[in-house]
Amino acid sequence: MSDKKIKIGFVGVGGMGQCAHLKNYAALTDLCEVVALAELRTDVAGKVAQRYSIPRTYPSHEEMLKNEKLDGIVASQPFTRHGTLLPDLLKAKVPVFTEKPIAGTIEMGEKIVKAVAASGTFHMVGYHKRSDPATMAAKVEIERLKQTGELGKMKYVRLLMPAGDWTASGFFDLINSNVPGPQMQWDPPDSSLSKENYETYIGFVNYYIHQVNLMRHMLGENYEVTHVDPTAVLLVGKSRSGIPCTIEMTPYQTTIDWQESALVCFEKGWIKLELPAPLALNRAGRVTFFRDPGNGVQPQFIEPQMPWVHAMRQQAINFISAIKGEIKPLCEAAEALEDMRVARQFLKHYKGV
């Protein structure tokens, strides 16, 4: 498939579907072709198809899958619909991409993982921070330092995620409708939780699951939650090999900025990652490497220049590359399910349930 243009079908073109995903795939004309979209709001479907030169639209994903031969599906839907929708899409036996997280409950996540296994293909979950060029550069260096041991052992990982302006005016060109869409089918909530506790759980998942996932990516292994402070500002964890880690959840907020960062510490240096707002265009993050090996060696700060490519665009490129078999999907369903388990541990430490 390396020389072939990948044929992509979209299921849903709401805010994230259009502004985080479709505009990127539509621009990658040398790599893929968006051949069809399924959208319940037919007026929106027609306008979006016209803007992005998509030849065919369908009122449902069932109609699209019956009539199209696709290489991949992008389904940007509310995650509390994934357990209902994904098993249907996976029957097409082609790779599927969705936004994060895998689902709204562990049970629905397990259902999706089983459907993926039966399909013989993969489900890539949209943790776009893994696709930021700065994160990709940081990950390569982290793994290299683990192999060489030249800066000693990994000692600590800290993530900081203040609330801020995550859209960066990214919805300015959204095509919307004032006509109410048809009713959609939703996944059942977690029956083991009260309404209040389930809402707390979903709130944490919706806002901080990116950091839950990025922590595993930086550590390179699973971890568990060991403590959550009573104000839910600080989550403390420990990796499988015993590395301590923390996520600071909105210790302050910003109104027109985004100040997310990650710090990965080794005995003799560190790697700092600074990430832009999720919908900022043509802007990668920043990564800084600090080395202080001792023995009279001059300490160094190194900050490589990143390309003018934002994470959502690179994520689209990475999904296409995974469809072609050139790379592994950056986060598959089975790993994404671990994020839901970490989120449930958060709730247990925070609310005692």
N, C-alpha and C positions, 0 to 999 in steps of 0.2 A: 504493500500500500504506500510505499515511500514516495512514489511519483504521482500518486493519485490525489485529486482534490477530494477531501472528506465531505460527505453530504450530511448536513446537520438539520435536524428538525427541532423546533422549539415548542415546548408545552407551557403556555402561559407567557404573556408579555406585559406584566404589570410593571411597577416601578423598578424593582431590581432586574426583572427580566429584560426590560429595555435598556436601562441606563448603566447597569453593571455588567451585563452579559451580551445582549444582542448587538449593541453598537460595536463591540470589540470583534465578535465573530464576523459581522458584516464587513468590517474593514480588513479582515485577513483574507483577501481575495486570492492570494497566491497559495493559501493553505487549505481553504475550505469554501464551501458554498452553502448558505442557508437556503434550503430548497422549499421548506414549508413551515408553517406555524399553526398551532392549534390554540384557539383563544375563545372562551365562552362569550366574551363581549364582541359581537361580530362587527360593530362599528369601529372599535379600536383595532381589531384584526386587520380590517381593510386599510386604515390609515397607516398603521405600522408597516404593513406589507408594501405599501406604495413608497413610503420614505426609504425603506431599506432594500427595495427591489427584490422582494421575496415573491416567487411566482405563484405559490398556492397557499390558501388558508383553509382551515377546517374548524367547525364549531366544537369539536371534541378531539381528544387524543385518540379515541378508538377509531374515528374516521381517518385521521392522519396515518395511523399505523396500518390500517387496512389498505391504504392507497399508495403509500410511499415506501421505497426501499432506501433505508437510511443507514449510515455508518455510525451515527451517534445521536443521542438525544440530550438536549439541555432543558431541564424542567425546573424553572425557578418558581417555586410554590411555597406557601406557608408550611413550615416544618411540621405543624400539627395535622397536615394532610398526607405526609409521606407514607405512613403505614398503609393507607388506603390506596394511594396512587402508584407507588413504586412497584409493587408486585405486578400490576397491570402493564406498566411500561417495560419491565424486564422480560415479559413474554416475547417481546420483539427480538430478544437475544442479541442486542447491540449495547455498547457501553452507554451508561446514563450518568449525567452530571446533575447534581442538585446543590442548592445552597446549604449552608450549615444550619443546624446540626443534622444528624441522621434522622431524628424523629423527636417527638415530644415526650416519649416514655421509653424506658428500657424494653418493655414488652414489644412495642412497635418497632424498635430498633432490631430486636432479635428476629422479628418477622421479616424485616427487610434483608438481613444478613442471610437468612435461609433462602429467600427468593433469589438473591444474587448467586448463591451456590448452585441452585437448580438451573439458573439461566446459562451458566457457562461463560459469562462475561463479567464486567466489573461495574461498580458504582463508585464514582469519584465524588467525594463530598467537598463542597466549596469552601475550604479554609484558605482563603486567598492570601493570607499573610505568608504562607509557605512559598507562594509564588512571587513575592516581592523580590526583585533582584538582590536587594541588600540581605534579606533572609537567606536566599540561596547561597550567597557568598559566605555568610556567617556559618551556615550549616556545613559547607565544604571545609572551612577552616576548623570548626569544632571537631569534626570527624578526623581530620588530619592530625590535630593535636592529641587526640585520644590514641591514635596509632603510634605517633612518634614519642609521646611522653616528654617532649622538650620543655614544656612549661609545667610539668608535674600533673597531678591528678585534678579532675574537675572537683571543685569544692562547694559551689553554691550557684543557684539560678534564681534570679529575681525578675518578675514582670510587674510593670507599673501601667495601669490602664485607667486614667481619669476620664470621666464623662466629658464629651466635647462635641464639636461640630463635625460629626462623622460624614455628613453628606458633601461638604465642601462645594455647595451649590450644584451638586451633581445631578439634580433632577430638573434642571432648568428647561430641558427640551423634552420632558415626558409628555407623551400623547395619552390623554386620559378621556374619561367619559362621564357624563352626568347621569347616564342611564344605568339603573341598578342591574347588576349581572345576575344570572341564574344562581340558585342556591347550590352550594358545594357540600360534598360529604366530608366530615371531619373525623379524625381519629378519636377514640374514647380517651378520657383522661386517666391518670393513674388512680385506680380504685382503692389503693391502699392509703391514699392521702386525703385529708380534708380539702375542701375547696380553697381555704386560705393557704394551706401549705403547698397545694399544687400550684397556685398562682405565684407563690414565692419561688418555687422550683422553676417554673417556666420563665419567670423574670430573670433569674440567674442564668438559665440556659440561653435565653435570647440575647443577653447582653455580654456575658463573660465567657461563653463557650469557646470563642476564638482563643482566649488566653489559656483556657484549660487545655486546648489542643496544642497551642504553640509551646506550652511548657513541656509536653511530651516530646515534641519535635526537637527542642533545644537539648533536653536531657538525653534523648536517644533511647529512652526506655520508659516503661510504665512507672507510675507513682501513685501514692495514696494520700488522702487528706488526713492529717493528724490533728488539726486544730482550726477552728474558725472563731474569731473574736466576736463578742456579743453584738457589736455594731456592724458586723459583716463587711468591714473594711479590709481585713487581713485574712487570707487563707494560707495556711502553712501545710506543707507536704513533705514527703520523703520518698525518694525514688527507690526502685527495686534494689539498687546497689548501695543505698544509704545516703544519697546526696540530698541535703536539705534544699527546699525550694519554697518560694512565697509568691503569691499574687496579691498586689495591692489594688483594691477595687474602689476607685473614685475617692481617694483621700482628699481630693480637691476637684474642681471642675473648671473648664474653660468654655467661653462662649463662642469665639470665632477662631479656635485653634484646635489642634489635635496633638497630644503630647505622650503618646504611647511609646514604651521602651522596654527593652529586655537587656539584662546584664548576666553574662555567663562567666563565672570566675574560675580560674585555674590557680594553682599554687603560686605561679610566677607570672601572672598576667590575666587579662580579661578581654572579652569581646562585648561591645555595646552595640545594640541595634536600636535605631530610632525609626519608627514607622509613620508614614503620612496618613491622613484621613482616608478611609476606605474608598471613597468615590473621587478622590483627587486624581486628575488626569495627567498623564505624561510626567509623573513624578514618582521616582522610586524612593525607598527609604535610605538611611545612612547607616553605615557600619564602620566602627572604629576598632582597631586591634591594638592592644597595649601589651608590650612584652618587656619583662624585667628579669632576665634569666640569672642575674647575679654574676659573681666571679669577675667583676670589673667590666662586664659587657655593658655598653651604653643602652639604657632603656629606650624604647622606641614607641611612638604613636604612629600608626599607619591608617590612613583613611582613603580607601580606593574610591575612584569616581564611578558612580553607578550610571548605567544608560538611562536615557529619557523614556523609560517604559514603566507604566504603573502596574500594580499587582494584578488587577482584574484582566488587563490585556495579556499579561504573561501567563495568567491562569488559563485563559482560553488557548493560548499556544501550547501550554503543557497538556491540556486535555486532548487536543488534536494529536500531539506527539504520542500520548499514551494510547490513543485509538490505533495509531500506526504501529505500535509496538516498539517505538524508539526509546521510551522511558517507562518506568513504572508509574501508575497513578500516584499522585502525591499524598493522598489520604483516601484509603478505601473504606468500605462500609464496616468491616470487622474492627478496624482501629477506631473509627468514629464512634462505634458503640461504646468503647472504653470511656469516651468523654461523658456519656450519659451516666455511667457508673460513678465517675468522679463527681459529677454534679449531684448525684444522689448522696454521696458521702458528705458533700458540702451541706446538704439539707439536714443530714443526721447530726452533724456537729453543731449546726446553727440553731436548729429547731428541736433537736432530740427525737426526730421521727425517721 
